[in-house]
Amino acid sequence: MTDDASKAAALETLQNFVAALSNNPPLESEAQFYVLPSSFALLSHPAANEFRQTRLAQMVSNTSAKITSILAAGATSVEEVIIPPGPDIWVHADLAAIWAGYSVRIDGVERARGVNAVSLLNVPGEGWKISGVADTQWAPDAPPPPADNDEEENQAMIAPIYAFLAHLKAREWDGMLSLVLLGGGATHSRPPAAPMFSTFPELIERVKGITEAAPPGTVLEEPIFDVQTRRVGELGFAWTPFVTTANGVLRSKGINVFTLLKRDGKWVITGIQDTATYVEEHS
């Protein structure tokens, strides 16, 4: 499948997911079909005083229940519509990411606007599945949050990513943990194996085990390059191609997708999605 075809298929999955929840009543079981239930979601809606970290299955159930409640209170329709900015779509092998604005409308009246950062994995035999969601939201009559035209703020946003990888190289596990928002986690794809889901503490313990199992003196690094970012308000996204090396020898290459949130004036990593291909077989 070409990149353009993969982008179209990934976007179609997101559109189908949104349509299922925008049905009246919402089609929860259909919406669940389009997600990897154990992966992670972050909803940050300052205007509504809402902040929630969940797994995707719970996010779908919560959203379905909220829409059902609005309909029970007398509304005739609740829908989410994809609007600018974007959708901007990235794809590499079995990993895709979509940065897209959205509008929430009740009985045709806009009640909220926001931006989603959505990751997807192409699961063999099943097609594209949503594997991570981070979003932010604001009132439709409020000025939109600042977007990504402030280079200084963009650099501040991605600084935790570089620090996270520097701590990895130095085997500073507490330093890695200090840069993430507990309650989030990572989804990893290493075909042909099934996707792996881990909270941030679980991820760091696993990386620690791999590192400590390497021969003494081994230096493991994960340099990133050609980084592409998006940011609106306190929500950030980074698409980061990477390679992994052991003592300078190439071991694997792939893509990381990071989502970030600015909390109390500090950017923190809220989610990681990745896929990689080993250059050669390793035990």
N, C-alpha and C positions, 0 to 999 in steps of 0.2 A: 504494500500500500504506500502511495506517495505521501510526502509530508502534508500536502494540501488535503488529500483525502482523509488522512488521520486527523488533521485539525477539524475538518468538517464533521467527522464522526464523533470526536470528543465534544464539540459544541452541541451536536444533536443530543448527546446523552444529557448534558446540562439542561438543554431546553425541555427535554422530555421529563426530567426530574422536576423542574419548575412547574411544568404544565400539570403534572400529577398532583402536586400540592395546591395548585391554583384551581383545581376542580372543586365543584361545590355539590356535595361535600368533598373534602380532600381524599384522594386515593392513597392512603398510607401504605398499603401493601405494595402498590405499584412504585411508589417513591422509594421504598426500601430496596426494591429490585436494582435500582441504579446506584447504590452505594455499597462500599465495603464496610460492614457494620462496626467492625472493631477499630476503625481508624478514627481520627480526632477532628473535633470542630471547636472553633472559638467564635463566640458572638459578642461583639463589643458595641453597645448602643448607648452612648452617653446621654443623648436627649431623653431616652426612656429609662435611664438609670438601670440599665440591664447589662450584666456582664456574666457570661456563662461559658464554661469549658465542659464539653461532653464528648462521648463517642458518637459517631454518625448515626447509629441506630436510634440512640436516645434523642438526638437533635431532630430527626424526622418525626418521632413520636410526639415530642414537645411541640413542634411546629403544627402538626396535624391537630393536636388538641387545642392549641390556641386559635387556629382558624375555625374549628368546629364551634368553639365557644362564641366567637364573634358572630357566626352565622346563627347560632341559637339565640343570640341577643337581638336578632331582627335584621341583620344585614343580608342582602341577597347574593353578594359576590365578594370574594376576597381573592386578589390575584397579585402575583409578582411578575413584572415585565422587565426584560433585559434592556437597558438603555446605555448611552455613553456615560463614562468613558469606556472605550473598547466596543466589543470584546477584543482584547489582545490575546493571542493564542500562541503558545510555544509547544513543540513536540519533539521528543527524541526517543526513538525506539518505542518502549511500552509506557513511557511517562509523558503526560501532557499537563499543561497548566493554563488556566484561563483567568484573566483579570477583566472584570466586567462590572459596570454599574447596574443598578436595579432600582425599580420603583415599586412600592407597595401601595395598592389601590383597593379601597373598600367602596363598593357600589360606584365604581368609576372615578372616585375622588382620591387624589394622591394623598397618602397619609405619612409616608416616609420615603427617603431616598438613601441609597448606600452603595457600597462597593463590595464585591465578593472576590476573594482570591481562592480559586478552586483548583485542586490537583486531581488528576485521574490516572488510573492504571489500566492498560489494555490486558485483560485477563484472558488467557487462552480458552477458547470455547465459549466465552461469555461476553466478550467485547469490552468497551470502555466502561469503567466503574469509577464513581467519585471516591477518592481516597483521602481527601482532606478539604476542609473548608475553614476559611477565616474571613470575617466580615466586619464592617463598621457601618453605622447608620446615623442619619441626622434628620431633623424635621424639614419638610419640603420648603417651608417659607424662611428657613434659616440660610445664611450664606454658606456655601459649601466649604468644607475644610480645605486648608491649603493643599495643593497638589504638588507633584514632584518636580517643580521648577526651581527649587532652592537646593543648589548643589551642596552647600555646607550641611544642610539637614539630611540630604541623601547619603552623604559620607558618614554622618553620625549614625544613620539607620543601619548601614551594613557593617559598621565597626565591630559589633558583637560577633558577626560571622567570622571575621578574620581572627578575633581574639579566641573564639571557640576552637578554631583549627590550630592556633598557636599553642593553646593549652593541651590539645591532643598530642601534638608533637613533643611537648615537654612532659607529658604524662601527669599533668596537674588536674586531677579529676574534680576536686572541689572547685577549681577555677572554671571548668566547663559547666558545672552545675549552677554556678552563680550567674550565668549568662542566659539561662532559660527560665521560662515561666512554668513552674510546677503545675501539673494538671494537664499539660500538653504532652506531645510525644512525637514519635516518628513512625513512618511506614516505609519499609524497604522492599525493593524488588530485585531479585537475583534469579532471573529465569534460568532453568525451568522450574525452580523451586517456587512454592506458593509465597505470596507476600507475607512479610513479617511485621508485626505491630508491637511497639514497645513504648512505655512511658519514658520520660527523660532519665530518671534514675536507672531504669532497666537498660536503656541504651548505653549509658555511661559504664555501667557494670560489665556489659557485654564487650564494649570496646576495650575496657581495662583488661578483661580476661584474654582477649586476642593479643593485645600488646604484650602482656606479661608472659604469654606462651611463646613469643618470638625469641630467637636466640639472643643471649646477652649482648648488649651493645647495638642492637638493631634500631635504626632510626626510621620511624614510620611517619610519613608526611602525606598531606592531602592538599596540594596547591589547587586554587581555583583561578579561573581566567574567563575573559569575555563575559563578565558579569552584567546582567541586565536587571534593572530594578523598576519598580513602580511604588508610589506612595500617595496616600491621601490621608490627611489628618494624622492620626496616630496609628494607622495601619500601614504596614510595609510588606513588600514582596521582593524576592531576589531569585533569579534563575542563574545558577552557577555551574557551568561545566567544570569538571575536576578530573584529576588523575590521582591515584595513590601510588606511592613509591616506598620501597624498603631499601635503605642505604643507597638511594638514588636510582634504583632499578625499578622500572615500570611494572606495577602489579595489576592495576585495573584502571578503567576510565568510565566516566558516566556523567550524570547530571544530579545536582542537588536542587531542590526547591525549598527555600526558607520562607516562612511567614514570621513577621515581627510586629510587636506592639509597643508603643511608648507608654510606659506606666510610671507615674510619679517623676516625670522628666527624664526617664531612662529607657532606652530601647532594649528590649529583651526578645529572645527567640521563642516563638510560641509553637512552631511546628516545623518538621523536616520531612520531606518526601525525597526518595532517591531511587535511582536505578543505576546499575553498573554491570560491566562485562569484564570478566577476568581476561587478562592477556594470555595467561596460561593457567593450567589447573593447579590449584593449591589445596592442600588438605585443611 
